[in-house]
Amino acid sequence: MSKNKIADRKKDHLELCISGKVEFSERTTGFEKYSFEHYAPTEIDIKKIDLSGEFYGNKIDFPFMISSMTGGTKKAERINEKLAVVSEELNIPLCLGSQRHALEEKNNYYSYRVVKDVAKNIPIVGNIGAAQVAKSKDPADLFNKIINMVNARAIIVHLNPLQELIQPEGETDFSGLMKNLELVCKKIDVPVIAKEVGSGISKTAARKLLETGVRGIDVAGAGGTSWAAVEQLRSNQKDLYFREWGLSTSYCIRTVNELKKEYSFTLIGSGGINNGIDIAKSIALGADLTASARTILVELMKKDVDGTIDLIKSWFMTVKKIMYLTGSDSIKKLKKVPLIREKEMY
Ligand SMILES: Cc1cc2nc3c(=O)[nH]c(=O)nc-3n(C[C@H](O)[C@H](O)[C@H](O)COP(=O)(O)O)c2cc1C
């Protein structure tokens, strides 16, 4: 595909995600179906609650990261620079958008590299698509280039079959993906995370991915941004069936978490995470970390760096209130708090 076409597509994605109607309209994350078990004799001092944790050996201050979004254009460079300031201030990982464009067009390199120059301490997470991994003749070399570009401490491989299907210029052939993933996981030093982009990862899919050696699953489930909606708006398509396609985020977290008995991996809850309640419920369902994309982008556009930092801090103030009311003073304890499903509540 021509380099200009990739740049145009990235521009469309940014514009539509900032101003378009791109959320699922019927399918929800499912978090609204759960309530926390209130714990009346709480002895938690809200001021002493510890939210810190770790991300593949790196200490972080909140169980949260900014999801993969952008790179490859001048506007993306400014956005990445600001996201880097937000992440550095909060000491949380920052995930980059697909680095494919920088590999194909050297002029775009700095729109990614900028994050490393601004945020010197936080873990930067690289990103590449399943289609590129599948067709690579030398996947270890591909990953090493991505890692070196930003000194990445983990790499996300995004699995976006629905998006590729709806995108007029989409690449729908992922054959060879799992073989190449396995090869890469053996050869490179940084952990690989498999991630969807809004359709979710099932327990069956997660098991297959973990068998290749990936060390993280970011479910990126349904209920937030619908990439079928984004691509349908881009190409003016009328068939809206696939707009609602996907597995709800809460379902993915709950079921993929069952694999913790068999595999050691980091479970990331994302897809429609829009407030502190979603974050706390994700953790109580089993997520080690949570992440959010479009809501952060929209806030950055509206209220810039300081407003975005304030938003994330306010989400974690809500998490602390929930921890106080459920008797949990650490993320480890929040993970054990019972969630009551709607039908059992009455
Ligand atoms: C503008 C924009 C660009 C994105 N680009 C990428 C990408 O390059 N790689 C990727 O893995 N995910 C990408 N995503 C998907 C997000 O990381 C996320 O998985 C998805 O939007 C669902 O999360 P949300 O409901 O919080 O937006 C992008 C999202 C947005 C909003």
The ligand as an ORCA input file, in Angstrom:
! r2SCAN-3c Opt
* xyz 0 1
  C      -7.349      6.960     17.067
  C      -7.117      5.523     17.454
  C      -6.121      4.809     16.797
  C      -5.861      3.462     17.145
  N      -4.788      2.808     16.562
  C      -4.418      1.595     17.050
  C      -3.200      0.974     16.649
  O      -2.447      1.505     15.820
  N      -2.871     -0.222     17.210
  C      -3.686     -0.842     18.135
  O      -3.318     -1.902     18.678
  N      -4.856     -0.286     18.504
  C      -5.235      0.908     18.003
  N      -6.401      1.494     18.440
  C      -7.346      0.700     19.258
  C      -7.238      1.003     20.742
  O      -5.956      0.739     21.238
  C      -8.291      0.219     21.558
  O      -7.968     -1.157     21.572
  C      -9.717      0.365     21.050
  O      -9.970      1.674     20.567
  C     -10.737      0.022     22.136
  O     -10.535      0.797     23.284
  P     -11.462      2.085     23.665
  O     -12.875      1.590     23.694
  O     -10.926      2.536     24.976
  O     -11.247      3.117     22.570
  C      -6.671      2.825     18.117
  C      -7.681      3.576     18.764
  C      -7.909      4.894     18.464
  C      -8.995      5.634     19.182
*
